[in-house]
């Protein structure tokens, strides 16, 4: 299996730790794998696709991925 080494700051490390706890991921690498899989899925929907964030049934934000 390929291995990668990345450097990141304390804020990013805390974000990974928080996401690990919130999502039930077993490792920080698992959080990153899930994020890449989600990004791949969203990008496969087309260049003009967007993600809508809703609250109480109303759109509060649209996200367009680069």
C-alpha positions as CSV (number, residue, x, y, z in Angstrom):
1,X,0.0,0.0,0.0
2,X,1.4,3.4,-0.9
3,X,2.3,5.7,2.1
4,X,2.2,9.5,2.3
5,X,3.8,11.9,4.7
6,X,2.2,15.3,5.2
7,X,3.1,18.2,7.4
8,X,0.3,20.1,9.1
9,X,-0.2,22.6,11.9
10,X,-1.8,22.2,15.3
11,X,-5.1,23.6,14.1
12,X,-5.4,21.0,11.3
13,X,-4.4,18.2,13.8
14,X,-7.2,19.3,16.1
15,X,-9.6,19.4,13.2
16,X,-8.7,15.8,12.3
17,X,-9.0,14.7,16.0
18,X,-12.4,16.3,16.3
19,X,-13.6,14.7,13.0
20,X,-12.3,11.4,14.2
21,X,-14.5,11.6,17.3
22,X,-17.5,13.1,15.5
23,X,-17.6,10.5,12.7
24,X,-16.5,7.4,14.4
25,X,-13.4,7.1,12.2
26,X,-10.7,4.9,13.8
27,X,-7.7,7.0,12.7
28,X,-6.8,10.4,11.3
29,X,-5.8,8.6,8.1
30,X,-9.4,7.2,8.0
31,X,-10.8,10.7,8.2
32,X,-8.6,11.8,5.3
33,X,-9.6,8.7,3.2
34,X,-13.3,9.4,3.8
35,X,-12.8,13.1,2.9
36,X,-11.1,12.2,-0.4
37,X,-13.8,9.6,-1.2
38,X,-16.5,12.2,-0.6
39,X,-14.6,14.8,-2.7
40,X,-14.3,12.3,-5.5
41,X,-18.0,11.5,-5.4
42,X,-19.0,15.2,-5.4
43,X,-16.6,16.0,-8.3
44,X,-18.0,13.1,-10.3
45,X,-21.4,14.8,-10.3
46,X,-20.2,17.4,-12.8
47,X,-18.4,20.7,-12.9
48,X,-21.6,22.7,-12.4
49,X,-22.9,20.6,-9.5
50,X,-23.2,22.2,-6.1
51,X,-24.0,21.0,-2.5
52,X,-26.8,22.7,-0.7
53,X,-26.7,23.0,3.1
54,X,-30.1,23.2,4.6
55,X,-31.6,24.0,8.0
56,X,-35.2,23.4,8.8
57,X,-35.9,22.6,5.2
58,X,-34.4,25.9,3.9
59,X,-31.2,26.3,2.0
60,X,-28.7,28.3,4.1
61,X,-25.7,27.9,1.9
62,X,-24.6,26.5,-1.5
63,X,-21.1,25.0,-1.8
64,X,-19.4,24.8,-5.2
65,X,-16.3,22.7,-5.1
66,X,-13.2,23.9,-7.0
